[in-house]
């Protein structure tokens, strides 16, 4: 009887590559563009539409465009393309409004510092993000206000907010609304679910009032009525009034988004947190709110996008935001013309689109990251 030969494999066989149509661009196109007869027809229809619209738009924006000119005469002669020379000539006014030229470095410094801190906070693997949060929410507002407004003690001349305008005001308004909307919205949502009748009633009245009144009305009320409730020496600044109105208005809408997330949580999450001996603040901060806010990320970001676009409404109370600065630039007779106006509005649309699209893409990335964690 012969001995049996035993062979033990020490390493696995290399995996065969997947079929060509099961991964990569071909697989994605097959699944999303050509998955059925109707999907194929829709794909070809949109391709045909793009071939019809995109080349003329690209030619209008690049080949036939006027890139440099001392005034609008050349743009009026060549009306087949965009007049980017107008944007270049008015860019400083569109960015700073009437902010003094010699002090515009302060605006650049504030914007650069804010962009750095926001990038620090939005980078998931950034070191010491808690320190970044303290700098952004505590130190940055104070330092930014001192730089923009001025402080004679520090050798910075005072610049009245009447001179602020353009992109500076749009970004400032959006940032103030976004930063204050979420924490105030969380407090209002918790207050609406409170077991204390007085707190619950006050939260409900606040939310329903601000959600039932048009935003334009809120701006007019903030501009005309806020000074009536404080002593004359404490009258809010002309720019501060619409900022307060926007923060309160956006907080009411944010409260309903957060309340929806709280209602989605299973009762077991509350009971489990209480079984661990957590008091109410720690239960909300460590267990409930992280899960609730994760569930309503699309709604929260949707509110942020709407808030950013609503910054254009502050012009009705005399604040020169970016769009209002663009309208003022059109009044220059040296730069009048239909092509010039179209180019200005296209540039304004691109400005708002880039910021809103960036917020939407980042929120989608966060959703995918959190979904991977839940699946794991």
C-alpha positions in Angstrom: 0.0 0.0 0.0 1.5 3.2 -1.1 1.6 6.3 1.1 -0.8 9.1 0.0 0.8 12.3 -1.1 -0.5 15.3 0.8 -0.1 18.8 -0.7 -0.9 21.9 1.4 -1.2 25.2 -0.5 0.6 28.0 1.3 -0.8 30.9 -0.8 -4.0 31.5 -2.6 -4.3 31.6 -6.3 -4.3 35.1 -7.8 -7.8 36.4 -8.5 -8.9 36.5 -12.2 -9.7 40.0 -13.4 -13.4 40.7 -13.5 -15.3 40.7 -16.9 -14.9 43.8 -18.9 -18.5 44.9 -18.5 -18.7 44.3 -14.7 -16.5 47.2 -13.6 -15.1 50.5 -14.7 -16.5 53.1 -17.0 -18.1 50.6 -19.4 -20.1 49.0 -16.5 -21.2 52.4 -15.2 -22.4 53.5 -18.7 -24.2 50.2 -19.2 -26.0 50.5 -15.8 -26.8 54.2 -15.9 -27.0 55.2 -19.5 -28.0 52.1 -21.5 -29.8 49.9 -19.1 -33.0 49.8 -21.1 -34.4 50.9 -24.4 -36.0 54.0 -22.8 -32.7 54.8 -21.0 -30.8 54.6 -24.3 -33.2 56.9 -26.1 -33.0 59.4 -23.2 -29.2 59.3 -23.3 -29.1 59.9 -27.0 -31.6 62.7 -26.7 -29.6 64.5 -24.1 -26.4 64.0 -26.1 -28.1 65.6 -29.1 -29.3 68.5 -27.0 -25.8 69.0 -25.6 -24.3 69.0 -29.1 -26.8 71.6 -30.1 -26.4 73.9 -27.1 -22.9 73.5 -25.8 -20.8 74.5 -28.9 -22.6 77.9 -29.4 -22.3 78.6 -25.6 -18.6 77.8 -25.6 -18.0 79.9 -28.7 -19.9 82.8 -27.1 -17.9 82.5 -23.9 -14.5 82.0 -25.4 -13.8 82.4 -29.1 -16.1 85.4 -29.8 -15.7 87.0 -26.4 -14.0 90.3 -25.7 -11.4 89.8 -23.0 -9.8 93.2 -22.8 -11.1 96.7 -23.6 -10.9 100.1 -22.0 -14.6 100.6 -22.2 -17.7 99.0 -23.6 -17.4 100.3 -27.2 -15.6 97.2 -28.4 -18.2 95.0 -26.7 -21.0 96.9 -28.4 -19.4 96.4 -31.8 -18.9 92.7 -31.3 -22.2 91.5 -29.8 -21.7 87.8 -30.8 -19.7 87.0 -27.7 -19.4 87.7 -24.0 -17.8 90.9 -22.7 -15.4 89.6 -20.0 -13.6 92.9 -20.1 -16.5 94.4 -18.2 -16.1 91.9 -15.4 -12.4 92.5 -15.3 -12.9 96.3 -15.2 -15.5 96.1 -12.4 -14.1 93.2 -10.4 -12.7 95.3 -7.6 -16.1 97.0 -7.1 -17.9 93.6 -7.3 -15.6 92.2 -4.6 -15.4 95.1 -2.1 -18.2 97.6 -3.0 -17.1 101.1 -1.9 -14.6 99.8 0.7 -11.6 102.1 0.7 -8.9 101.0 -1.7 -6.1 101.4 0.8 -7.8 99.2 3.3 -8.9 96.4 1.1 -6.1 94.2 2.3 -8.1 93.7 5.4 -11.0 92.1 3.5 -8.5 89.8 1.7 -7.0 88.8 5.1 -10.4 88.1 6.6 -11.5 86.0 3.6 -8.2 84.1 3.4 -8.4 83.3 7.2 -12.0 82.2 6.9 -11.2 80.0 4.0 -8.3 78.4 5.8 -10.4 77.7 8.9 -13.4 76.3 6.9 -11.0 74.0 5.0 -9.6 72.9 8.4 -13.0 72.0 9.7 -14.3 70.3 6.6 -11.2 68.1 6.2 -12.2 64.9 8.0 -8.7 63.8 8.9 -7.4 67.2 9.8 -5.5 67.3 13.1 -6.9 69.1 16.2 -10.2 70.0 14.6 -11.5 70.9 18.0 -9.0 73.7 18.1 -10.1 74.7 14.6 -13.7 74.9 15.8 -12.8 77.2 18.7 -10.8 79.5 16.4 -13.6 79.6 13.8 -16.6 80.1 16.1 -15.0 82.2 18.9 -11.8 83.9 17.7 -12.5 84.4 14.0 -15.7 86.4 14.4 -14.1 88.9 16.8 -10.9 89.2 14.8 -12.8 89.5 11.5 -15.1 92.2 12.9 -12.1 94.2 14.2 -10.3 93.9 10.8 -13.3 94.8 8.7 -14.8 97.5 11.0 -11.5 98.9 12.2 -9.9 99.8 15.5 -8.1 103.2 15.9 -6.3 101.7 18.9 -4.7 99.2 16.6 -4.0 101.7 13.9 -6.9 100.5 11.7 -9.2 103.3 10.5 -12.9 102.7 11.0 -14.8 101.8 7.8 -18.5 102.3 8.1 -20.7 99.4 6.9 -22.3 101.8 4.4 -19.2 101.3 2.4 -19.2 97.5 2.5 -20.6 95.7 -0.5 -20.2 93.1 -3.2 -19.0 89.6 -2.6 -17.8 90.7 0.9 -21.4 91.3 2.0 -22.8 88.2 0.3 -20.3 85.9 1.9 -20.6 87.7 5.3 -24.4 87.4 5.2 -24.4 83.7 4.2 -21.7 82.9 6.8 -23.6 84.5 9.6 -26.8 82.9 8.6 -25.3 79.4 8.3 -23.2 79.6 11.5 -26.1 80.8 13.7 -28.9 78.8 12.0 -27.9 75.3 13.0 -27.3 75.9 16.8 -30.4 78.0 17.1 -32.4 75.5 15.1 -31.2 72.7 17.3 -32.3 74.6 20.5 -35.7 75.4 18.9 -36.2 71.8 17.9 -35.4 70.6 21.4 -37.6 73.3 22.9 -40.5 72.2 20.7 -40.2 68.7 22.0 -39.6 69.8 25.6 -41.9 68.6 28.4 -42.1 72.1 29.9 -45.2 73.8 28.5 -43.8 77.3 28.6 -40.6 76.3 26.7 -42.6 74.2 24.2 -45.2 77.0 23.5 -42.5 79.7 23.1 -40.6 77.5 20.6 -43.8 76.7 18.6 -44.8 80.3 18.4 -41.3 81.4 17.3 -41.1 78.7 14.6 -44.5 79.1 13.2 -44.3 82.9 13.2 -41.0 83.0 11.2 -42.1 80.2 8.9 -45.4 81.9 8.2 -44.0 85.3 7.2 -42.2 86.0 3.9 -38.4 86.6 4.3 -38.8 90.1 2.7 -41.2 91.0 5.5 -38.7 89.8 8.1 -36.0 92.0 6.5 -38.3 95.0 6.6 -39.2 94.3 10.2 -35.6 93.9 11.2 -34.6 97.1 9.5 -37.4 99.3 10.8 -38.6 97.7 14.1 -35.4 96.4 15.8 -34.3 100.0 16.6 -37.6 100.5 18.4 -36.9 97.8 21.0 -33.5 99.0 22.2 -32.2 102.4 23.5 -31.1 104.8 20.8 -27.4 104.3 21.8 -27.8 100.6 21.3 -29.4 100.8 17.8 -28.1 97.9 15.7 -25.9 98.7 12.8 -27.5 99.1 9.4 -25.9 95.8 8.2 -26.4 94.0 11.5 -30.2 94.3 11.3 -30.7 92.1 8.2 -28.1 89.7 9.6 -30.2 89.3 12.7 -33.4 88.8 10.6 -31.7 86.2 8.4 -30.3 84.3 11.4 -33.8 84.1 13.0 -35.6 83.2 9.8 -33.2 80.4 8.9 -33.1 79.1 12.4 -36.9 78.5 12.3 -36.6 76.4 9.1 -33.6 74.6 10.5 -35.5 73.7 13.6 -38.1 71.7 11.6 -35.3 69.8 9.8 -33.7 68.9 13.1 -37.1 68.0 14.6 -37.7 65.6 11.7 -34.4 63.9 12.5 -35.3 63.6 16.2 -38.6 61.9 15.3 -36.9 59.4 13.0 -34.8 58.0 15.9 -36.1 54.8 17.5 -37.3 55.2 21.1 -34.7 52.6 22.1 -31.9 55.1 21.5 -33.4 57.4 24.2 -34.0 54.5 26.6 -30.5 53.1 26.0 -28.9 56.4 26.8 -30.9 56.8 29.9 -30.1 53.2 31.0 -26.4 54.2 30.8 -27.1 56.9 33.3 -26.6 59.8 31.0 -28.3 63.0 31.9 -30.3 65.0 29.3 -27.5 67.3 28.0 -25.0 64.4 27.7 -27.7 62.1 26.1 -28.5 64.7 23.5 -24.9 65.7 22.8 -23.4 62.2 22.7 -26.2 59.9 21.5 -29.3 61.6 20.0 -28.2 64.7 18.1 -25.3 63.0 16.2 -27.6 60.4 14.8 -30.5 62.8 14.2 -28.4 65.4 12.3 -26.8 62.6 10.2 -30.2 61.5 9.1 -31.2 65.0 7.8 -28.0 66.1 6.2 -29.7 66.6 2.8 -32.4 68.8 4.4 -29.8 70.8 6.3 -27.7 71.4 3.2 -30.8 72.3 1.2 -31.5 75.0 3.8 -27.9 76.3 3.6 -28.2 76.5 -0.2 -31.5 78.4 0.0 -30.0 80.7 2.6 -27.0 81.5 0.4 -29.3 82.4 -2.5 -31.5 84.4 -0.3 -28.6 86.8 0.5 -29.6 88.6 -2.7 -32.8 89.8 -0.9 -30.9 92.0 1.5 -30.6 94.7 -1.2 -34.2 95.7 -0.6 -33.2 97.2 2.7 -30.3 99.2 1.3 -27.5 96.6 1.7 -25.2 96.3 -1.4 -24.7 92.6 -1.9 -23.0 91.1 -4.9 -26.0 91.1 -7.2 -26.8 94.7 -6.3 -23.2 95.7 -6.9 -23.6 94.1 -10.3 -26.7 96.1 -11.0 -24.9 99.3 -10.0 -22.0 98.5 -12.3 -24.5 98.3 -15.2 -25.3 101.9 -14.6 -21.9 103.1 -15.8 -22.7 104.6 -19.2 -19.2 103.7 -20.5 -20.1 100.0 -20.0 -23.7 99.9 -21.4 -24.9 97.3 -23.8 -27.0 94.1 -24.0 -24.0 91.8 -24.3 -22.4 93.5 -21.3 -25.5 93.0 -19.1 -25.8 89.3 -20.2 -22.2 88.7 -19.4 -22.6 90.2 -15.9 -25.5 88.1 -15.0 -23.8 85.0 -16.3 -20.8 85.8 -14.1 -23.2 86.3 -11.1 -24.9 83.0 -11.8 -21.6 81.2 -12.0 -20.6 82.7 -8.6 -23.7 81.5 -6.9 -23.6 78.1 -8.7 -20.0 77.4 -7.6 -20.8 77.9 -3.9 -24.1 76.0 -3.9 -22.7 73.2 -6.0 -19.7 72.9 -3.6 -21.9 72.6 -0.6 -24.1 70.0 -2.3 -21.0 67.9 -3.3 -19.4 68.1 0.1 -22.7 67.0 1.7 -22.9 64.0 -0.7 -19.4 63.1 0.2 -20.2 63.2 3.9 -23.3 61.0 3.3 -21.3 58.4 1.5 -18.7 58.3 4.2 -21.3 57.9 7.0 -23.1 55.2 4.9 -19.9 53.2 4.7 -19.5 53.5 8.5 -23.1 52.3 9.1 -22.6 49.3 6.7 -19.4 48.4 8.5 
